[in-house]
Amino acid sequence: MAKSELAAKVGTAIRTARKRRGLVQRNIAEALEIDVAAVGMWEGGRNLPTTENLVKTAELLGIDPAALSRGELVYIDQAGLADAEIVSDPAPPPTGPMDVQLLGVSYGGDDGDFSFNGQIAGYVRRPPGAATLTNVFATHVLSDSMVPRYDPGEVIYCGGREPVPGDHIVIEMYPEREGEAGKSFVKKLKRRTEKEIIAEQYNPIGEVTFDRYRVKNIWRVIPWKELFGF
């Protein structure tokens, strides 16, 4: 089995077990004392955990580490499993070129989800639903303000059409001081007025208002079902 295929299977197994245990990526990261983004890379099939981290993750999720190392999901402890989502893998997912820019981000502090750091951190695969789009980029979610919709460390794709109420969005603010990066946020668009953009977040649940004149960019987060052509 190719390393990329194994990474995809291991990532799917970890993600499925995590969700059935009612955990978020941050729970695994904290237990293993690693960065949340690393867990996101495993679950996205972009990297394999070390043997030590694989064993620790399997123990945390109550699954067989030997099976996990082969990309298989075997539960040792069946207690407390939620009937979350059934993940089937009859065939490899459709693939496209690795040509979507992954924009680098850094933590934005208590008053921001993250900040774009102006760097291209790499490239990610273009999903089939974005095959004809030219204004698409990807980035990592760093905060937990949109859990359970988006976990910290998860990669999201942005672009396509202009966002409308009901869309999840990335809002980039103008920097407060010259030479600094502006704060950015992942939210759900509720409505716009002449002076404000009103959005909502899930964790904690609440409404967030942004001064429209301080907003530099708004991008739509492309839903996964659209990215994969459904």
Buried (B, 14 or more C-beta within 10 A) or exposed (E): EEEEEBBBBBBBBBBBBBBBBEBBBBBBBEBBEBEBBBBBBBBBBBBBBEEEBBBBBBEBBBBBBEBBBEBEBBBEEEEEEEEEEEEEEEEEEEEBEEEBBBBBBBEBEEEBBBBBEEEEBEEBBBBBBBEEBEEBBBBBBBBBBBBEBBBBBBBBBBBBEEBEEEBBBBBBBEBEEEEEBBBBBBBBBBEBEEEBBBBBBBBEEEEBEBEEEBBEBBBBBBBEEBBEEE
